[in-house]
Amino acid sequence: MVNDFDETEELDADKATKFRSGVGILLYLAHDLIECQFVIRGLARYMSKPTERAWDTLKYLVQYLLGRVEYGLLMKLEENDTSNDVDLLVYSDSDWAGHKGPRKSASSCFVKVDGLLLHSSSRRQGIIALSSGEAECYPSVSSSCDGIYLSRCLSLCSGLEVKIKLLIDSSSARQILSRSGVGRIRHLSVKVLWLQQKVVSKEVDVSAVGTADNIADLGTKRLNCNTARYLMPLCGDFDGSELVGKAEFEHMQRKRMVNRIACNQNLLQVNQRILQLTLMMQLPQVIDGVPNLQFSSANALSLQLFVFGAMDSMVILVIAAPVMAAYYRFLWKSAIADNDRWLEISEKLASRQHQRAMEGLREDHWLLGEGLIWMRQQINPM
């Protein structure tokens, strides 16, 4: 509803006042409501002229928030870390021409350090991007500005060297930022050239991230439940006992492992066929090298086909089967080890830091609960 045309009537003065009060509270809490920042940003555009559709969206959002009062961001401290360098991961993403009205794109930025979410934002681009690559470049610039600011703050407070790694899931945007000049895309803004200089000077390192693992996707558009709950534990969303979306995260990891095994099996079959063709091509040379043997072309072809079938069975029994069994055994052991390691970390996290996390979240929960109860009373008066 946020990206659709809104032709509904404007609210009266009483409802408009309640709408602005509710959105103001949500803007205050937006940094902790990472999966709601896209909707909150859309509602903030109706502050001057709230409409009936915006009012219905606000009520729907408040009903959702009443069911996640216990949620919060887990702030954990890495122990026994003797490294002198800190990697600041800056996730950037955009939704190209997502709004059906002005066709302006949405930008999102998530900043993490040592698994801790420091900053998140959802913005609307001021200009209309003419391509998806251009739409990805503009949030990269704003995200880099946020990353440079946070890196200098961390360097000042800790005295450590902070390295900025900009993670983008668009290959075209990475190519634009990794070169010098705009090339044929001459309509790009000057700020993209500024970021190119930062990349050349090694102050910002541009890297790739999978689309499914880009947590900045939470602030660009409305996601389905499973996708949102998969990204929320990557941000450290905590419900008081465990990370939110743990089941969805494990399901996605198992699905990826199965797909990886299927791809490796297909690759093994291709290599098997290449080996068979190589043996067939070498067979005439072997026959010519044996004395007192004379074969016609038809007999040679028959012999090649016979050897082809025999080599098919030999390759499968002698080479392919042991290699495939050993490789699958290695994949399963790695998957089990990774799963056990992740479960062990989750158990330690829940047992060792549960009390500390609950103490830190209790005050925020009280403020959030009181604000939501007030908003519900204002929106749905008795």
Secondary structure, 3 states (H helix, E strand, C coil): CCCCCCCCCECCHHHHHHHHHHHHHHHHHCCCCHHHHHHHHHHHCCCCCCEHHHHHHHHHHHHHHHCCCCCEECCCCCCCCCCCEEEEEEEEEEECCCCCCCCCCEEEEEEEECCEEEEEEEEECCCCCCCHHHHHHHHHHHHHHHHHHHHHHHHHHHCCEEEEEEEECCHHHHHHHHCCCCCCCCCCCHHHHHHHHHHHCCCEEEEECCHHHCHHHHHCCCCCHHHHHHHCHHHCEECCCCECCHHHHHHHHHHHHHHHHHHHHHHHHHHHHHHHHHHHHHHHHHHHCCCCCCCCHHHHHHHHHHHHHHHHHHHHHHHHHHHHHHHHHHHHHHHHHHHHHHHHHHHHHHHHCHHHHHHHHHHHHHHHHHHHHHHHHHHCCC
